Amino acid sequence: MPDGRQTQEISSLSDRRASSSACKNASMTIEAAAAVPLFFLAVLCLFYFMEVMTIRTSVRAGLQAAGKQAMQDAYILTAVTPAGLEKDIVRAIGAERLERSIVEGGSMGIHCEGSFLSPTTGIGTIRAKYKIRLPIPMFGVPPVTYEESMRIKAWTGYEKEIFGKEDEGTVYITETGAVYHRDYHCTHLDLSIRMAQASDIDLLRNGNGGKYYACEHCGGKSLGGVYITDTGDRYHSSLSCGGLKRTVYAVPISEAAGKGACSRCGT
């Protein structure tokens, strides 16, 4: 029979084997715990990559549909409106689809201010910019900017010779404005409309410190609120008043002959 010393050695050897087996099991558990999140992260990245490709395909299809419509209308008006292109693209893709997507801003995240139609050539350059934000907060990935572009011929039936330079630059004009703008979001074009209480209108001031007066088109105060802008000096009783609207056209700078530069963005 084994003596006490042999029994102690056998017990110690058994303990070491059990400890080694426990360490191996613990190591495998840690590796499994680390591998599972990495696996799901890889699947998530693959999903977002497929979603980005789907969005780009949708925007290109929407841009093509909007460009065709704009070129079809070019025989009446030889210019394109970025806002109109944006609406047509959103309509082609679907506003609900964009709101559920990873496009930053949803249906308001498509911008076409780099688009223009040259009256001299009848060729339009249509661009759509947007940002995609990957909702992975642990990595802090910033939004990525994408741009889709295409060139398309206006449906005018003929093509003139090119007189201007293709890269001469784009400016923005309005139907009645006497100046051109280099920034599509110039405050003279992008009206920041807000509602105010009619009873407070005499106390309010615009961005230049001026008072607000009744609009000549839509009349005086309404029973509820009125609409004002930071750069204007009129208050409006109707949101659909023409004084609150701007139809902006993107044209090459050579087509803005006779118009001066905007004091805010023209330099």
N, C-alpha and C positions, 0 to 999 in steps of 0.2 A: 504494500500500500504506500502511496506517496506521502512523504513527510510534510511538515508545515511549510518548509521553505519551498518545496516543489509546488505545493498548492498555491502559495503566494505568487510565484513566478507565472504559473498558468493563469491565475486571475488577472495579473498585470498585463500579460499578453492579450488576453481576451478583451480587457478594457481598451488597450491601444487599437486593437482591430475595430472595436465598436466606435471609438472616437474617429478613426480614419474613415469608416463608412459613413458616419454622420457628417463629416466635413465634405465628403464627395457629394452626398445628397444635398447639403446646403449650397454647394457650388453650382450644382445642376439647377437648383431652384432659383438662384440669383440669375443665372444665364437665361433661364426660361422667362423670368420676370422682365429681363431687359429686352429679350427678343420679341416678345409679344407687342409692346408698344412700337418698336421699330417696324414690325410687320404692318401694323395698322397705319403707321405714318406713311409707309411706302404706298399702301393702297390708297390712302387719302391724296397723296401727291399725284398718283396716276389718275385719280378721279378728276382732280382740278385741272390737270393737263388736258384731259379730254374735254372738260368744260370750256377751257380757254379756246381750244381749237373749234369747238362748236360755236362759241360766241363770235369768233373771227369770221367763220363761214357765214353766219347769219348777218353780220354787219356788212360783209361784202355783197351778199344777195340784196339786202335792203338798200345799199348804196347804188347798186345797179338799177333797181326799180325806181329809186328817187331820181337818178340821173336821166333815165329814159323819159320820165314824166317832165323833168325840167327842160330837156332838149326838145320835147314835143311842143312845149309852150313857148319855145324860143322864137317862133315865127311871129308871135304877138309882142313879146317883150324880150329884147336881146340882153338879158341879165338874169342872174340867179340870186335868190334870197337864201342865205344860210339857214334862217329860221324855217323856211319852207322845206328845205332839204331835210332838216332834222325831223320835222313832223312826218314827212313821207317815209323816212327810214324807220322811225318808231312805229308807224302804221304798218309797214311791211313786216317788221319783226314781231310786233305785238307788244304793247305797253306792259301788259301783265307779265309776259315772259322776261322783259328787261328788269322789271321790279323784283322778280324772284332770282335774278342772276347775280353774278359777282361783279357786274359792271358798277363802278363807283357812281352814285347818283341815280342809278336805275334808268328810267326812261328820260331823265333830264341830263344824263351823262354823255350823250352823243353831241359832238360839236363839229360844225361844218364851216367855221369862219374862214378857212383857207381855200374855199371853193370860189371859182369865178368863171365867167363866160366872156370870151373876147368877141366883141362885135365885128372886129376886122377879119377874123378868121372863121368865126362860127364854131370854134372848138372850145369845149368846156373842160376844165380841170376840177374834178369833184373829189373832195377829201373829207374824211370823217375821223375825228380823233376821239379817243375815250380812254379811260383808265380802268384797270382791273385790279381789284384788291383781293388777295388770297386771305381768307379768314383763318389764319394760323397764328394766334396771338403770341404763342410761346417763342416764335422766332422773330416777331416784329418785322415782317416783310413789308416794305413800302409799296404803294400802288405802282403798277407798271403801265406806262403809256404806250398805246398802240395807235397806229394810223393806217387806214385803208385809203387807197386812192385809185382813181381811174380817169381816163380821158375819153371824151365822147363827143361826137359831132352833132351839132344842132340840126334839127330836121328842117332846114331851109331850102334844100334842093340844090345848093351851089356852094362853092368854096372860094373865098377871096384870097388874094395873095397876102402873105404875112408882111405887115409893115412894122409892127412893134416887136419888141424883144420878148421872148417867152418868159424870162425871169425878171421882168421889170418891176414886179411887186404888185400887190393887191391893196386897194383902198376900199372904203365903204362910204356910200352916199345914200341920201334919202331923196324922195321925189321932189321935195320943195326946198331942201337944204342948200345953202350957198357955200358950204365947205365940205371937204372930204376928211375922212377919219382913217387913221392907220390901225387903231385898236377897235375891234368889233365890240368890245365891252366898255367903250368910252361912256362916261356918264351922260353925255349928250344923246347917246343912242340907247343905252341900257337904262331905261327909266325904273327907278326903285319906287314902285307904287306901294303906298301904305294907307290904311284907313285911319281916320281921326274922327273924333266926336264933333258934330257940327257946332255945338255950343262952345268948343274950345278953339275954333278956327281963328278967332281974333287974337288969341294969345300965342299962336304957333308962328314959327319963323323957319324959313328954308335954310339951305346950307350957306347962303351968302348973307343971312341975317335979315332978309326981306320978308314982308308980309305976304299973305295969300289973298287973292281977289277972286271973285266969282268968274267961272269960265264963260266965255261968250257963246259957247255952243250948247252946253247942257244946263245952263241956268245957275240958280243960286243954291242955297242950302237945302238939303233934304231933311226929312224928319229924323232919320237915324244918323248914319255916318256919311262922311264925304271922303273923297280920294285925293291924295296929294303926293307930290314927289319932292325929293330933297333938292333938286336943281330947278324946279319950276316955281312960278309965282301965281298959279291958279289952283283953285280947288274945284272938284268935279262931283256932281251928284250921281253920275253914271259911270260904271267901270268900262262900259263900251264906248265912251266918248272918244272921238277922233283925236282929241288933244292928248290922250294917254297912249296913243299907238304910234309906232314907228315902222315903216316899211323900209328895210335896209337892203341895198343891193351891193354885191361884191363885184368890182370891175377893176381892170388894170389901171394903173395910175395915169397912163396916157389917155384914157377915156374920161378922166375927170378934168379935162381942160376947161378953163374958165372958172373953176371953183378954187377957193383958197383953202389953206390947211387949217384944221381945227386948232384952236389955241391950246387945247389940253393934250391932244394925242398926235397932232399933225407934224410935230418937229421930231 
